[in-house]
Amino acid sequence: MSEPVIAQKSPYPVEVEAGKTYWWCACGKSAKQPFCDGSHKGSAFNPREYKATENGTVYFCGCKHSANAPLCDGTHRTL
């Protein structure tokens, strides 16, 4: 499998709404980071579903290498 594009080397803070579903971009090519816009089509990547359980700020991975995807785990600091 190919490596994802590093969209940015920091997380994307996003205000999420409880009960809402978000689709995180796993390929790094989306123009609507950190969310999917379909740019992965024809690749080995697929967006990752995130269901918010409560209102608040969530830090979505921007480097696309987090072991805790779609959330940031600090991996960007080692890239």
C-alpha positions, -999 to +999 in steps of 0.1 A: +000+000+000+013+035-008+019+062+018-007+089+023+002+125+015+010+146+046-016+173+045+000+192+074+023+184+103-002+193+130-037+183+139-069+200+127-090+212+156-127+208+147-158+216+167-179+185+165-216+180+173-229+150+193-246+125+171-231+137+138-209+116+116-177+130+100-156+113+073-119+119+078-096+119+047-070+091+050-052+098+017-042+134+024-053+146-010-086+162-001-091+199-006-115+199+023-090+188+050-094+171+074-124+157+057-129+136+026-139+151-008-135+119-028-099+126-040-090+090-029-110+074-057-088+049-076-063+046-047-060+021-019-073+047+006-108+050+020-122+077+044-125+068+081-158+073+098-159+093+131-191+095+151-191+123+177-205+112+210-205+147+225-201+183+215-166+198+217-132+201+200-117+171+184-082+170+170-082+152+137-048+139+124-033+161+097-002+140+089-023+109+080+001+086+099-016+085+134-019+050+150-051+065+165-067+076+132-087+096+126-075+114+157-041+128+163-016+109+184+014+132+180+031+111+152+035+143+132+063+153+155+085+124+142+079+129+105 
